[in-house]
Amino acid sequence: MNVTIVGAFPAGRDGDAADLVFEYMAATQAETGRPVPAGPGELPGVLRRECRDLASVYRPPGTLLIADCDGRPAGCVGLAARPGLRTLEVKRLYVRPAFRRGGIARALMSHAHEHAARHGLTRLVLDVLPAREAVIAFYRGLGYTETAPFEAGSPVPMIYLERPRTAPRSTRGSAPISAWAPRSWPPPLPRRR
């Protein structure tokens, strides 16, 4: 399985991005007991607006990443800028069912962490439905911990998670992916000889 990850908008993949985000939203609607929409026009207003203007929602310093598996769109994840405090919100992590269990979600999140580090962001936040226990465990395995709600007015209960970036080892260049480490993960110090 050959997986590549690209920024949707610079790569001209707006259509694939819209399809993947809509699939995620439709699945979430079904999971929360709401009618499954046939198209973006049947989504609730806030979701419909996001689907219609993805480039605005995921504008720099954010991004919308697409994973291709053997040349076919397999999944996505978005990073949306939050007001103040150099924070991005992780949104719409989705892998199509036929491509699950192949490490694509982990690869997408790795690229998302790298993107945030390259742009000097210091915190990632996300929300997830409490019933998505496997997803919550996945995020915890990536170093996310519970935090206070950062968004008011969700129509359904949510779990709020964050992942602060640890201090980079060097002041030169951007922080490496390893700078987005779990709080309990400081790498061991080199042994002195």
C-alpha positions in Angstrom: 0.0 0.0 0.0 1.5 3.3 -1.1 0.3 6.3 0.9 1.0 9.9 0.0 -0.3 13.0 1.8 -0.8 16.3 0.2 -2.3 19.7 1.0 -5.7 19.7 -0.7 -5.7 23.3 -1.9 -2.1 23.7 -3.2 -2.5 20.3 -5.0 -5.8 21.4 -6.7 -7.7 18.7 -4.8 -10.7 20.8 -3.7 -13.2 18.3 -5.1 -11.6 15.3 -3.3 -11.4 17.3 -0.1 -15.1 18.3 -0.3 -16.1 14.6 -0.9 -14.1 13.3 2.1 -15.3 16.0 4.5 -18.9 15.5 3.4 -18.6 11.7 3.9 -17.2 12.4 7.4 -20.1 14.7 8.2 -22.7 12.3 6.8 -21.3 9.5 9.0 -21.3 11.7 12.0 -25.0 12.7 11.4 -25.9 9.0 11.2 -23.9 8.2 14.3 -25.7 10.9 16.3 -29.1 9.6 15.3 -29.8 12.4 12.8 -31.0 11.9 9.2 -28.2 11.0 6.8 -27.9 13.7 4.2 -27.8 12.9 0.5 -25.6 15.9 -0.2 -24.1 19.0 1.5 -27.3 21.0 1.0 -29.1 18.7 3.5 -26.5 19.2 6.3 -27.2 21.5 9.3 -26.3 25.1 8.5 -22.9 25.3 10.2 -21.7 22.1 8.5 -23.2 23.1 5.1 -21.3 26.4 5.3 -18.0 24.6 6.1 -18.5 22.1 3.2 -19.1 25.0 0.8 -16.1 27.0 1.8 -13.4 24.6 2.9 -10.5 26.9 1.8 -11.7 29.6 4.2 -12.2 27.3 7.1 -8.8 25.7 6.7 -6.9 28.8 5.6 -3.3 29.3 6.6 -1.8 28.8 9.0 -4.2 25.8 8.9 -4.5 23.3 6.1 -6.6 20.4 4.9 -4.6 17.3 4.2 -5.6 14.4 1.9 -4.2 10.9 2.1 -4.0 9.0 -1.2 -3.6 5.2 -1.1 -2.3 3.8 -4.4 -3.5 7.0 -6.1 -7.1 7.0 -4.7 -8.4 9.5 -2.0 -8.4 7.5 1.2 -8.8 10.1 4.0 -8.3 13.6 5.3 -7.7 15.8 8.3 -8.1 19.5 8.7 -6.3 22.1 10.8 -8.3 25.2 11.5 -6.8 28.3 13.0 -8.2 29.2 16.4 -8.3 32.8 17.6 -5.2 33.8 19.6 -2.6 31.7 21.4 -1.0 30.1 18.3 -3.6 27.2 18.3 -4.9 25.0 15.6 -8.0 22.8 15.9 -7.8 19.3 14.5 -11.0 18.6 12.5 -12.5 16.0 10.3 -10.0 13.2 10.7 -11.6 10.6 8.4 -10.4 7.5 6.6 -12.7 5.7 4.2 -13.8 2.3 5.5 -12.0 0.4 2.7 -8.7 1.9 3.8 -9.0 1.6 7.6 -6.5 -0.3 9.8 -3.6 0.6 7.4 -2.0 3.4 9.4 -3.5 6.2 7.3 -5.0 8.1 10.3 -1.7 8.0 12.1 0.1 9.2 8.9 -2.4 12.1 8.6 -1.9 13.1 12.2 1.9 12.9 11.9 1.7 15.3 8.9 -0.7 17.5 10.8 1.7 17.7 13.7 4.6 18.4 11.4 2.6 21.2 9.7 1.8 22.8 13.0 5.5 22.7 14.1 6.6 24.2 10.8 4.3 27.1 11.3 5.3 27.7 14.9 2.0 26.7 16.4 2.2 25.8 20.1 -1.1 23.9 20.8 -3.5 21.6 19.0 -7.0 21.1 20.2 -9.9 18.9 19.1 -13.3 17.6 20.2 -14.7 14.1 19.8 -18.0 12.4 20.5 -17.8 10.4 23.8 -19.1 7.3 22.1 -16.0 7.2 19.8 -14.0 5.4 22.4 -11.5 3.9 19.9 -10.9 7.4 18.5 -10.3 8.9 21.9 -7.8 6.1 22.7 -6.1 6.8 19.4 -5.7 10.5 20.2 -4.5 9.7 23.8 -1.9 7.4 22.2 -0.7 10.4 20.2 -0.3 12.4 23.5 -3.6 14.3 23.6 -5.1 14.9 27.1 -8.4 16.3 28.3 -8.8 20.0 28.5 -11.6 22.5 29.2 -14.1 23.1 26.4 -12.8 25.6 23.8 -16.1 25.9 22.0 -19.4 26.8 23.4 -22.8 25.7 22.2 -22.2 22.2 20.8 -25.6 20.6 20.1 -24.2 17.2 21.5 -21.9 16.4 24.4 -18.2 16.3 23.4 -14.8 15.3 24.9 -12.2 18.1 24.5 -8.6 17.2 24.1 -5.3 19.1 23.6 -1.7 18.5 22.7 0.8 21.2 23.6 4.1 21.2 21.7 7.1 20.6 23.8 10.1 22.9 23.5 12.2 22.2 20.5 15.7 20.9 21.1 17.3 23.5 18.8 16.5 27.1 18.1 17.5 26.7 14.5 14.8 26.0 11.9 11.3 24.7 12.7 10.5 22.1 15.4 10.8 18.5 14.3 7.8 16.2 14.5 9.2 14.9 17.8 8.5 18.3 19.3 4.8 17.3 19.3 5.4 14.7 22.0 3.0 13.5 24.7 3.6 15.3 28.0 4.9 12.1 29.6 7.3 11.4 26.8 10.5 13.3 27.4 13.2 11.4 25.4 15.9 10.0 27.6 19.0 12.1 28.1 22.1 10.8 26.4 24.3 8.8 28.7 27.5 10.4 29.8 30.6 8.3 29.3 
